[in-house]
Amino acid sequence: MDNWQKKNVLMVVKTYPTPSTKYQETVCTAGITEDGQWIRLYPVKFRNLNPEQKFEKFCWIEIDTIKNTSDFRPESFKANADSLKIIRKLDSKVDLEERKNFMLPLVSPSMEYIKSEYDISKKSLGIFKPKIVKDIKIVSDSEEWTQEQKNKMNQLSFLDTETKPLEKIPWEFSFQFECDNPDCKGHKMKITDWEFCQAFRNFRRIYKSDEVAHEKLKEKYLGFFNDERRDSYIIVGTVHPHPTFIIIGIFTYLKDINNKTNKKIIDGQLPLF
């Protein structure tokens, strides 16, 4: 009998959905267990979850898990979506200290350090504070899913819930940054964070222009890392089965949330679809 275990997980990462041969479409999710360890839950067909199961970032959830033996990464677990229950959401103001108490002990000195840990132990999730984020690079991508990707998303089982067609974002986004490390030669890393992608979709809908949406996206996210009032961190993970790291999340907060001149708290939380 499979040894499924119930875990409480603080969810801190959710990537934009991607087409999947086996699962129609999937989202890579990651979080922190009650004992402060990274955990990756995969696959999660997020848009097919029941409404009461659709968690936001920084929600505590309860879910049945089992180690994914087909994935060599130590943090990777299979998740039984039917067992998923939302326990509570950590508010960006009221519960900020609890958020920090789980996130900050996991912070690494640099991206170089995270890569060295992967070489030693295959640890494939990490968080660090860059020295500087210089730019967000944006390059064009295909406007539509390929026929192969469409076929994957159309392979519904009789148990699946019909969802709106997954929108293809016709751009690829990357952060250009440097670490606080003398050996850092600079990095350019792709970002697949759902909230980042949704921010682009929201800006495009509001301003009716991809070009303006790009400007607003840069203004928002470069602002996170270039505002002295904020502490902002990059969360990274590898793409299975390759050792390539990509950006899968952002953790940001105002250093003094009680400062009356900083009433507007922007926590990266945006409505998802």
NORVENDA-V81213 format. One record per pair of residues at least 24 apart in sequence whose ideal C-beta (glycine too) atoms are under 10 Angstrom apart, sorted by the first residue. I is the first residue (numbers start at 1). J is the second residue. Records with the same first field share a line. If there is no record, write none. Layout:
I->J  J
This chain:
2->64  66  78  80
3->66  67
4->63  64  65  66  77  78  79  80  83
5->63  64  65  66  67  77
6->62  63  64  65  80  83  85
7->31  33  34  35  37  39  41  61  62  63  64  65  77  79
8->32  33  34  35  60  61  62  63  85  87
9->33  34  37  39  41  55  59  60  61  62  63  65  77  79  84  87
10->34  36  39  57  58  59  60  61  87  90  98  99  102  103
11->39  41  44  55  56  57  58  59  60  61  63  86  89  90
12->38  57  58  59  90  99  102  103  106  125  127  235  248  249  250  251
13->38  40  41  57  125  127  192  193  194  195  235  236  237  248  249  250  251
14->44  46  55  56  57  192  193  194  195  248  249  272
15->44  46  191  192  193  194  195  196  197  237  246  247  248  249
16->166  167  169  191  192  193  194  195  196  197  198  200  201  248  272
17->44  45  46  47  153  163  166  167  192  194  197  273
18->149  152  153  166  192
19->145  146  148  149  150  151  152  153  154  155  166  168
20->45  149  152  153  155
21->148  149  151  152  155
22->152  155
23->48  152  153  155  157  160
24->48  152  153  154  155  156  157  160  163  166
25->149  152  153  155  163  166
26->152
27->192  194
28->76  192  194  237  239  240  246  248
29->55  57  61  63  79  194  248  249
30->75  76  124  125  235  237  248  249
31->55  57  58  59  60  61  63  75  102  125
32->60  99  102  103  105  106  125  127
33->65  75  77  102
34->60  102
36->101  102  103  105  106
37->74  75  106  125
38->73  74  75  76  106  123  124  125  126  127  235  237
39->63  65  74  75  76  77  79  125
40->68  71  73  74  75  76  77  78  79  124  125  237  238  240  248
41->65  68  75  76  77  78  79  80  81  84
42->68  71  73  75  76  77  78  79  240
43->68  78  79  81
44->79  81  84
45->81  160  161  163
46->81  163  194  272  273
47->161  163  164  166  272  273
48->81  156  159  160  161  162  163
49->81  82  84  161
50->81  82  84  161
52->84  85  86
53->81  82  83  84  85  86
54->84  86  272  273
55->84  85  86  87  89
56->86  89  90  195  269  270  271  272
57->89  90  92  99  193  194  195  249  250  251  267  268  269  272
58->88  89  90  91  92  95  96  98  99  102  103  251  267  269
59->86  87  88  89  90
60->85  86  87  88  89  90  98  102
61->85  86  87  88
62->86  87
68->240
70->240  241
71->124  240  241
72->122  124  240  241
73->118  121  122  123  124  125  237  238  240  241  243
74->121  122  123  124  125
75->122  123  124  125  237  238
76->122  124  125  237  238  240
89->269
91->265  267
92->252  253  254  257  265  266  267  268  269
93->253  254  257  258  265  267
94->257
96->253  254  257  265  267
97->257
99->251  253  267
100->231  251  253
103->127  233  235  251  253
104->129  231  233  251
106->233  235  251
107->231  233  251
108->179  233  236
109->179  180  181
110->178  179  180  181  182  183  184  187
111->177  178  179  181  184  187  189  234  236  245  247
112->179  180  181  182  183  184  185  187
113->179  181  183
114->179  234  236  237  238  245
115->187  236  238  243  245
118->236  238  243  245
119->243
122->238  243
123->238
124->236  237  238  239  240  243  245
125->235  236  237  238  245  248  249
126->233  234  235  236  237  238  245
127->233  234  235  236  249  250  251
128->177  179  180  181  233  234  235  236
129->179  180  225  231  232  233  234  251
130->175  176  177  178  179  180  181  184  187  225  232  233  234
131->177  178  179  180  181  184  225
132->176  177  178  179  180  186  225  226
133->175  176  177  178  187  221  222  223  224  225  226  232  234
134->175  176  177  178  186  187  188  222  225  226
135->174  175  176  177  188  218  222
136->173  174  175  176  177  191  196  214  217  218  219  220  221  222
137->172  173  174  175  176  188  189  190  191  218
138->171  172  173  174  200  210  211  213  214  217  218
139->171  172  173  174
140->170  171  172  210
141->168  169  170  171  172  173
142->168  169  170
143->168  169  170
144->168  170
163->273
164->273
166->273
167->197  201  273
169->197  198  200  201  204
170->210
171->197  200  204  210  213  214  217
173->197  200  214  217  218  221  247
174->246  247
175->221  222  225  234  246  247  250
177->225  234  247
179->234
187->234  236  245  247
189->234  236  244  245  246  247  248
190->239  244  245  246  247  248
191->221  234  236  246  247  248  249  250
192->237  239  246  247  248  249
193->221  234  235  246  247  248  249  250  268
194->248  249  270  272  273
195->221  249  250  267  268  269  270  271  272
196->220  221  247  248  249  250  268  270
197->270  272
198->268  269  270  271  272  273
199->268  270
201->270  271  272  273
202->270  271
203->270
220->266  268
221->250  252  268
223->252  266
224->250  251  252  253  266  267  268
225->250  252
227->252  254  255  262  266
228->255
229->253  254  255  256  259  261  262
230->254  255  262  266
231->255
232->268
